[in-house]
Amino acid sequence: MHILVTGANGFIGAALCRRLLELAEQQPQRWPLERLTAVDLSTGALPTHPLLCPMQGSFADSAVLATALATPADLVFHLASVPSGRSESDPALGMAVNVQGTLQLLDRLKAAGTAPRLVFASSIAVYGRPQSLLVTDETAPAPTLSYGAHKVIGEVLVDDYTRRGWVRGCSLRLPGIVARPPEPNGAVSIFLSNLLRELAAGRPFICPTSATATTWLMSLGRCIDNLVHAAQLDVGPRRTFLLPPLRVPLGALAEAIGAEFAVADVGKLMSWQPDPWVEFNFGSYPPVSLPVAEAAGFRSDDSLRALVRAALDGS
């Protein structure tokens, strides 16, 4: 089995590569991995392993992609993208990578003629600020950022290429995945990870939302569980799923961090300084009801305390 991961050096990508290598060792009959090609602009976060082939460069570079797919892939995890803040400040780059790059990848997979499995990492950015009081499996996208629009386009392309039998793909709308490393990555939502990390260490934090702002969160470990599950899923007519998140008021998140890590007077460490743009785009998420996604086997974290614990111990 040849697996390709784009965005492999990122927060999610590096964790996914580690999990895939573990599965190849622990379940060789189910995961008969022969090569894991890991493509990203840098590769420093990737483990050293005889089955791992790190490849430095952009997946949107046709030469890099041609080399990565010189041996046809059996399974592709397409995680690479220009994230929300960077896509807003540099729309040409966002379009070139998120849209044209994804189309080029799909055309390469089509040309191989092997109909590989494909898991496309979409985003809750497709919803913009949800206008309904409840988001369900049927809620239509209404993006308010270029990044969200790019992800909708990617979903439509994956669906159409699957319909035609060129790939066997599905798209997963990822909620906020925590806790990301502290270095900037161009995603405005990184403040959620910073909040977790700073409060757990007993340090003060200025939050760009109100305490009543609500967001959708998932731990890294549960995200990887869902990505791996999607790779084994026999998709039918429905090929796009919102991963079931925990809906979290940020004030309650601060309290859960204090309780889990025994931080006294955690409320005194918080300064709430709402930025209307951040609150609109990242702090206004309603409840969810996702029976179709759950019936397909996708799962949220078990509780807010469990999410906090998993997010900060890396599991």
Secondary structure as UniProt FT lines:
FT   STRAND          2..6
FT   TURN            7..9
FT   HELIX           11..26
FT   TURN            28..30
FT   STRAND          35..40
FT   TURN            44..45
FT   TURN            50..51
FT   STRAND          52..56
FT   TURN            59..60
FT   HELIX           62..68
FT   STRAND          75..78
FT   HELIX           84..89
FT   HELIX           91..94
FT   HELIX           95..101
FT   HELIX           102..112
FT   STRAND          117..123
FT   HELIX           124..127
FT   STRAND          135..136
FT   TURN            137..138
FT   HELIX           146..163
FT   TURN            164..165
FT   STRAND          168..174
FT   STRAND          176..178
FT   TURN            188..189
FT   HELIX           190..200
FT   TURN            201..202
FT   STRAND          205..207
FT   TURN            211..212
FT   STRAND          214..219
FT   HELIX           220..231
FT   STRAND          240..242
FT   STRAND          246..249
FT   HELIX           250..260
FT   TURN            261..262
FT   TURN            264..265
FT   HELIX           266..269
FT   STRAND          270..272
FT   HELIX           276..282
FT   STRAND          288..289
FT   HELIX           291..295
FT   TURN            296..297
FT   HELIX           304..313
//
